[in-house]
Amino acid sequence: MIRVDYEAIRLIDLIIKEGGVGKAATKLDISQSAVSQRIKVFERSLGELVLMRTVPPRPTALGQKLLTLLHHVSLIEHDLLGKKGEIIEIPISINMDSLAIWFLSVIKDFLENPLIKFNINVDNENKTLNSLLNGEVVGAISSQSKPIIGGKCDYIGSLDYVLAASPAFAQRYFPRGVTKEALLKAPIISFNKNEDSHQIFLQQFFGIAEGNLLSHVVPSSEAYVQLVLENVACCMIPKQQIALELANNRIINLVPELLQRKKLYWHRYELKSTIMDRLTEAILSNAAHYLNLTH
């Protein structure tokens, strides 16, 4: 009977987190060949690969199951041994805007506990669930409404995006109102080249094809607001993030009759864990305060 080698699984987890065998070896202060050999021995014992030799390395299907097992065992051990000084790591996958707007309120009380360490992975809300499926995290904020096999999810609310600009920017680029022709001349901000809420919005409501916009790539929610305030661009920003600026007219909604609603869900595995139950409760209560609960 094959026994589970948790030290080997922790090594796989470290390799994936660090983005390579060499970086994991540096972290452990051992040679790269020693790390590679340890993984090969583990794979031979299983008769199957657990790590894809890609750049960066990714877990195989078996590797994903082992990583999920590792996280589950760690959570259960924390319930049993946490008071004896065992540190628990809570890896979470979340979208950038949620992290910027409301998620720090979720974890601030947890961060006061020296036995809890958060590892937050930021990705697009359409992709965060992949990290849970891959066994890399224990929970994910996602736009996907269907729970994974062996998991559960709760609807937590939506972020409502509006096309935002400063009054000075609006006067410069939209003196006669927001039209397709004016939008094609106005600089915008995008998170990256692949995920562009602005492009989706403009294509849906104004028929502007992809690639026809002057777009600055800036992967930061906080920078979006600052750049809009500095009159250099317009962009899609959640109303929840700029409520004060909208109220005092420092930022305006260029097309008040239109918005882009992104529904969000909290995903995790079906697992009895005190800390995950507390985290879920904190997520639901804080989301109810910050997000739009309309279905």
C-alpha positions as CSV (number, residue, x, y, z in Angstrom):
1,M,0.0,0.0,0.0
2,I,1.4,3.4,-1.0
3,R,1.5,5.9,1.8
4,V,1.0,9.6,1.1
5,D,4.3,11.5,1.2
6,Y,3.2,14.9,2.4
7,E,6.7,16.3,2.4
8,A,7.0,15.5,-1.3
9,I,3.6,17.1,-2.0
10,R,4.7,20.2,0.0
11,L,7.7,20.3,-2.3
12,I,5.5,20.3,-5.4
13,D,3.4,23.1,-3.9
14,L,6.5,25.1,-3.3
15,I,7.8,24.6,-6.8
16,I,4.5,25.8,-8.3
17,K,4.3,28.8,-5.9
18,E,7.9,29.8,-6.6
19,G,7.5,29.3,-10.4
20,G,10.3,26.8,-10.9
21,V,12.6,24.1,-9.4
22,G,15.5,26.4,-9.2
23,K,13.6,29.0,-7.2
24,A,12.3,26.3,-4.9
25,A,15.8,25.0,-4.3
26,T,17.0,28.5,-3.4
27,K,14.1,28.9,-1.0
28,L,15.1,25.6,0.7
29,D,18.9,26.3,0.4
30,I,19.6,23.1,-1.3
31,S,20.7,22.2,-4.8
32,Q,18.4,22.2,-7.8
33,S,19.4,18.6,-8.7
34,A,18.4,17.5,-5.2
35,V,14.9,19.0,-5.6
36,S,14.6,17.4,-9.1
37,Q,15.7,14.0,-7.8
38,R,13.2,14.2,-4.9
39,I,10.4,14.8,-7.3
40,K,11.5,12.0,-9.6
41,V,11.7,9.5,-6.7
42,F,8.2,10.5,-5.7
43,E,6.8,10.1,-9.2
44,R,8.4,6.7,-9.5
45,S,6.8,5.6,-6.3
46,L,3.4,6.6,-7.7
47,G,4.1,5.4,-11.2
48,E,2.8,8.6,-12.7
49,L,4.0,12.2,-13.2
50,V,2.8,14.8,-10.7
51,L,4.5,17.9,-12.2
52,M,4.5,19.1,-15.8
53,R,7.9,20.4,-16.8
54,T,6.6,23.6,-18.3
55,V,7.6,27.2,-17.6
56,P,6.2,27.8,-15.1
57,P,5.7,24.2,-13.8
58,R,2.1,23.1,-13.5
59,P,0.6,20.1,-11.7
60,T,-0.7,17.1,-13.6
61,A,-4.2,15.8,-12.9
62,L,-2.7,13.6,-10.1
63,G,-0.7,16.6,-8.9
64,Q,-3.9,18.6,-8.6
65,K,-5.5,16.0,-6.5
66,L,-2.5,15.7,-4.2
67,L,-2.3,19.5,-3.8
68,T,-6.1,19.6,-2.9
69,L,-5.5,16.8,-0.4
70,L,-2.5,18.7,1.1
71,H,-4.7,21.8,1.6
72,H,-7.5,19.8,3.1
73,V,-5.2,18.0,5.5
74,S,-3.6,21.3,6.5
75,L,-7.1,22.8,7.4
76,I,-8.1,19.7,9.4
77,E,-4.7,19.7,11.2
78,H,-5.2,23.4,12.1
79,D,-8.5,22.6,13.8
80,L,-6.6,19.9,15.9
81,L,-3.2,21.5,16.4
82,G,-3.6,25.2,15.8
83,K,-3.5,26.1,19.4
84,K,-0.1,24.3,19.7
85,G,1.6,26.8,17.3
86,E,1.0,25.2,13.9
87,I,0.8,27.9,11.2
88,I,-1.8,27.4,8.5
89,E,-1.6,28.9,5.1
90,I,-4.8,30.0,3.4
91,P,-4.3,30.4,-0.4
92,I,-7.1,32.3,-2.1
93,S,-7.7,33.2,-5.7
94,I,-9.6,36.5,-6.2
95,N,-10.2,39.2,-8.9
96,M,-8.3,42.4,-8.7
97,D,-11.2,44.7,-8.1
98,S,-12.6,42.7,-5.2
99,L,-9.2,42.8,-3.5
100,A,-9.0,46.6,-4.0
101,I,-12.5,47.4,-2.9
102,W,-13.7,45.0,-0.2
103,F,-11.7,41.8,0.5
104,L,-9.1,43.4,2.8
105,S,-12.0,44.0,5.2
106,V,-12.6,40.3,5.1
107,I,-9.1,39.2,6.2
108,K,-8.1,42.1,8.5
109,D,-9.2,40.3,11.7
110,F,-7.6,37.0,10.5
111,L,-4.3,38.8,10.0
112,E,-4.1,39.6,13.7
113,N,-3.6,35.9,14.3
114,P,0.1,34.9,13.9
115,L,-0.9,31.3,13.1
116,I,-2.7,32.3,10.0
117,K,-0.9,33.2,6.7
118,F,-2.8,34.3,3.7
119,N,-1.5,33.7,0.1
120,I,-3.7,35.7,-2.3
121,N,-3.5,35.0,-6.0
122,V,-5.0,37.7,-8.2
123,D,-6.5,36.8,-11.6
124,N,-9.5,37.7,-13.8
125,E,-12.8,36.6,-12.2
126,N,-13.4,34.3,-15.2
127,K,-10.1,32.4,-14.4
128,T,-9.9,32.3,-10.6
129,L,-11.8,29.1,-10.3
130,N,-9.0,27.3,-12.3
131,S,-6.7,27.7,-9.3
132,L,-9.2,25.9,-7.1
133,L,-9.6,23.1,-9.6
134,N,-5.8,22.9,-9.9
135,G,-5.5,22.4,-6.2
136,E,-3.5,25.6,-5.7
137,V,-6.0,27.4,-3.5
138,V,-8.7,26.5,-0.9
139,G,-11.2,29.1,-2.1
140,A,-11.9,31.4,-5.0
141,I,-14.0,34.5,-5.8
142,S,-15.3,33.8,-9.3
143,S,-17.9,34.8,-11.9
144,Q,-18.7,31.2,-12.4
145,S,-22.1,30.3,-10.8
146,K,-21.8,26.5,-10.9
147,P,-20.0,24.7,-8.0
148,I,-17.1,22.4,-8.8
149,I,-17.4,18.7,-8.2
150,G,-17.1,18.2,-4.5
151,G,-17.5,21.9,-3.8
152,K,-20.0,24.5,-3.0
153,C,-20.5,28.1,-3.8
154,D,-22.5,31.1,-2.6
155,Y,-23.7,34.2,-4.6
156,I,-22.1,37.1,-2.8
157,G,-23.2,40.0,-5.0
158,S,-22.1,42.0,-8.0
159,L,-19.6,44.8,-8.9
160,D,-21.4,47.3,-11.1
161,Y,-19.0,48.9,-13.6
162,V,-19.7,52.3,-15.1
163,L,-17.8,54.3,-17.8
164,A,-16.0,56.8,-15.7
165,A,-14.1,60.0,-16.5
166,S,-13.3,63.4,-14.9
167,P,-15.5,66.4,-15.8
168,A,-12.5,68.0,-17.6
169,F,-11.8,64.8,-19.6
170,A,-15.5,64.6,-20.5
171,Q,-15.5,68.2,-21.7
172,R,-12.4,67.6,-23.8
173,Y,-13.4,64.4,-25.5
174,F,-17.2,64.4,-25.3
175,P,-18.4,68.0,-25.7
176,R,-21.4,66.9,-27.7
177,G,-22.1,63.7,-25.7
178,V,-20.8,60.1,-25.7
179,T,-20.9,58.9,-29.3
180,K,-19.1,56.1,-31.2
181,E,-17.0,58.7,-33.0
182,A,-15.9,60.4,-29.8
183,L,-15.1,57.2,-28.0
184,L,-12.8,56.1,-30.8
185,K,-10.7,59.2,-30.1
186,A,-10.7,59.0,-26.3
187,P,-7.8,57.2,-24.5
188,I,-8.9,54.4,-22.2
189,I,-7.3,52.1,-19.6
190,S,-7.3,48.3,-19.7
191,F,-6.2,45.7,-17.2
192,N,-4.3,43.8,-19.9
193,K,-4.5,42.9,-23.6
194,N,-6.5,39.8,-23.0
195,E,-9.1,40.9,-20.4
196,D,-10.7,44.2,-21.3
197,S,-14.0,45.1,-19.7
198,H,-13.9,48.5,-21.5
199,Q,-13.7,46.8,-24.9
200,I,-16.6,44.4,-24.1
201,F,-18.7,47.3,-22.9
202,L,-18.1,49.5,-26.0
203,Q,-18.6,46.6,-28.4
204,Q,-21.9,45.6,-26.7
205,F,-23.4,49.1,-26.5
206,F,-21.6,51.1,-29.2
207,G,-20.5,48.5,-31.8
208,I,-16.8,49.4,-31.6
209,A,-14.7,46.5,-32.8
210,E,-11.7,45.2,-30.9
211,G,-8.4,46.9,-31.7
212,N,-9.8,50.3,-32.6
213,L,-9.2,52.0,-29.3
214,L,-6.3,53.9,-27.9
215,S,-5.8,51.7,-24.8
216,H,-3.2,52.1,-22.0
217,V,-2.5,48.8,-20.2
218,V,-2.4,49.4,-16.4
219,P,-3.0,46.3,-14.2
220,S,-4.1,48.2,-11.1
221,S,-7.5,49.0,-9.8
222,E,-6.2,51.9,-7.6
223,A,-4.3,53.4,-10.6
224,Y,-7.5,53.4,-12.7
225,V,-9.1,55.9,-10.2
226,Q,-5.9,58.1,-10.0
227,L,-5.5,58.3,-13.8
228,V,-9.2,59.2,-14.2
229,L,-8.8,62.0,-11.6
230,E,-5.7,63.3,-13.5
231,N,-7.8,63.7,-16.6
232,V,-5.7,61.4,-18.8
233,A,-8.2,58.6,-19.6
234,C,-11.6,57.1,-19.1
235,C,-12.3,53.5,-18.1
236,M,-14.7,51.0,-16.6
237,I,-14.6,51.3,-12.8
238,P,-17.0,49.7,-10.2
239,K,-19.4,52.2,-8.8
240,Q,-18.6,50.8,-5.3
241,Q,-15.0,51.9,-5.7
242,I,-15.8,55.5,-6.7
243,A,-19.0,56.2,-4.7
244,L,-17.4,59.3,-3.0
245,E,-15.9,60.7,-6.2
246,L,-19.3,60.3,-8.0
247,A,-21.1,62.0,-5.1
248,N,-18.8,65.0,-5.1
249,N,-18.6,65.2,-8.9
250,R,-14.8,64.6,-9.1
251,I,-15.7,61.7,-11.3
252,I,-18.7,61.4,-13.5
253,N,-20.6,58.5,-15.1
254,L,-20.4,59.2,-18.8
255,V,-23.4,57.0,-19.7
256,P,-25.6,56.7,-16.5
257,E,-28.2,54.6,-18.3
258,L,-25.7,51.8,-19.0
259,L,-23.7,49.6,-16.6
260,Q,-21.8,46.4,-16.7
261,R,-22.7,44.0,-13.9
262,K,-20.3,41.3,-12.8
263,K,-21.9,38.7,-10.5
264,L,-19.4,37.1,-8.1
265,Y,-19.5,33.8,-6.2
266,W,-17.5,32.3,-3.4
267,H,-16.3,28.8,-4.2
268,R,-14.6,26.3,-1.8
269,Y,-14.7,22.5,-1.3
270,E,-17.2,20.7,0.9
271,L,-14.9,20.4,3.9
272,K,-15.6,20.7,7.6
273,S,-13.1,23.3,8.7
274,T,-13.5,25.9,11.5
275,I,-11.3,28.5,9.7
276,M,-13.0,28.1,6.4
277,D,-16.4,28.5,8.0
278,R,-15.2,31.7,9.7
279,L,-13.7,32.9,6.4
280,T,-17.0,32.1,4.5
281,E,-19.0,34.0,7.2
282,A,-16.6,37.0,6.9
283,I,-16.9,37.0,3.1
284,L,-20.7,36.9,3.1
285,S,-21.1,39.6,5.6
286,N,-18.5,42.0,4.0
287,A,-19.8,41.3,0.5
288,A,-23.3,42.2,1.7
289,H,-22.0,45.6,2.8
290,Y,-20.0,46.4,-0.3
291,L,-21.6,44.6,-3.2
292,N,-24.9,44.9,-5.0
293,L,-27.0,41.9,-3.9
294,T,-29.5,42.1,-6.8
295,H,-29.5,38.8,-8.7
